[in-house]
């Protein structure tokens, strides 16, 4: 039974990859391409130290359940990506909601080059700011992965 489940899983991944204009044969050979098919148009993308797992989970496995939301919500005009990182959620959101205005918020300026480039490709707007409950300055706290960068309010923050 596990053999059949693995084959079905591989087939599903191939279908999801085709949506992005990618060819998938097996995990061992899988690489994130330099361009993706976004709503029928080939778009160059740039990532810095992005793991295949992050890309697979957000874009291919639909971690944010965008397919479900598209079925439930008739018209989506505006999408806000808080903690946009390098723009993976914006890429996935653009696939499902081609006409929506996408606003990305990211306080980590180390991601500026890749996020700005990807946002331009997606016709999205980027704000290099943290989103907090109160208007304030923040300090960022970095770890080995930019996915788990945290922020705290600080009068000396940037």
N, C-alpha and C positions, 0 to 999 in steps of 0.2 A: 504494500500500500504506500509506503514512503517513496518508492521509486515513482509511482504515478503522481503523487503530490508534488514531488520535485519537478517532474516534467511539466505539469500544469502550471506551477509557479514560474518556470522558465518561459513558457508560452505567454503568460500574462505580462511578464517583464518585457518580452519582445514587442508585444502590442503597445505597451506604454512608451517604449523607446521610439517606436515608429512615429508616434504623435509628435515627438521632438526632432524627427528626422535623423535618428540615431540607429545604428545597427548594433544589435546585441546578440552574441553567440553564446558566451558563457562568462561567468563571473571572473574567471582568471584573466581574461583578455579585456574586461570592461574598463574603459577610460572615459573621462569627461571630455567631450569634444570642444573645439574652439568656436564652434558655431552651433546654433540650435534652430530648429524650425519653430517659429512662434507665429501661430495663426496663419500659416501658409507662407510666411516670409522667412528666409534664412537670415539670421542675425548673429553677428560675431559677439562672443561673450568673453569675459576675462575674469579669472579667479586667482586668488593668491592663497596657496596652501590649503585648498579646499579638499576635504576628504570625500572619497567616493560614497561613503555611507551617508554623509550630509546631503549630497546631491540626490542620491537614490531615495532617501526618506522623504524629502520635501517635494521634489519634482516628480519622481516616478511612483512612489507609494502613496502620495497624496495625504501626508500626515495631517494636514489642516482640513481635510474633508471638503475640498473645494468642489469636487464633482457633486457631492450631496447638496451643498449650498446652492449650486447652479440649478439643480432640480427644484429646490424649495423656494428660491427667491427669484421672482420673475425678472426684475431689472436691478442690476447693481451699477450705481453711478460713481461711487466713491469707495476706495479701499485705502486703509491706513496701515502701513507696515511699521510697527514700532519695534526697534531693534533690528533694522533691515540687514545688518551684517553686509554681505556682498551682493544681496539682491535675489537670493534663491526663491523666497516667498513671492517676490514681485514677478519673477519669471513664471512661476506656477499660476499665480493669480491672473497674469496677462493671458495665459492659455485659455482659462475658463471664462474670463470677463474682458474680452477684447476692447470694449468701448468704455470701460471704467477709467476714472481718473485715479492714478495710484500715487500716493504720497508716502515716501520712505523717510523715517527718522532714525538716525544713527549718530551717536555721540563720539564714536571711535574714529578719529581722523586717520588712523593707520589703514583704514579700509577705504579711504576716499577715492583712490585711483580706480580700483575695481568697481566699487559701487557706483561712482559717477558714470563710468563707461557703460556699465550694464543698464543703468537707469535711462541713459540717453537712448540706448537700443530699444528700450521698452516704452519710450515716451512717458516716463515717470518723472516726478519731481523729488529731489532729495533735500532734506533739511539736516544739517549736521548739528543736531541738538538732541539732548536727552529729553524724554517725556517723563515728567514728574507730577505729583499731585499739586505742588506749589511751584510758582515761578522762582527759580533759584539757580545757583551755579552748582556744579557737581565735580567730584573727583572720580576718575575711572580706576578700577582695580582689575589688573590683567592677570590671566592665568596662562597655562600652556595652550589653551584654545580660545580663540576670539569669540566662540559661542557662549562662553560662560563669563565674559567680562561683566562686572557689576559696577554700579555707580552709587555714590552716597552724596548727600547734600553737603556742601562745603563753601564757606564764605571765600576761601582761597581757590576755589575750583576754576577751571578754565571753560 
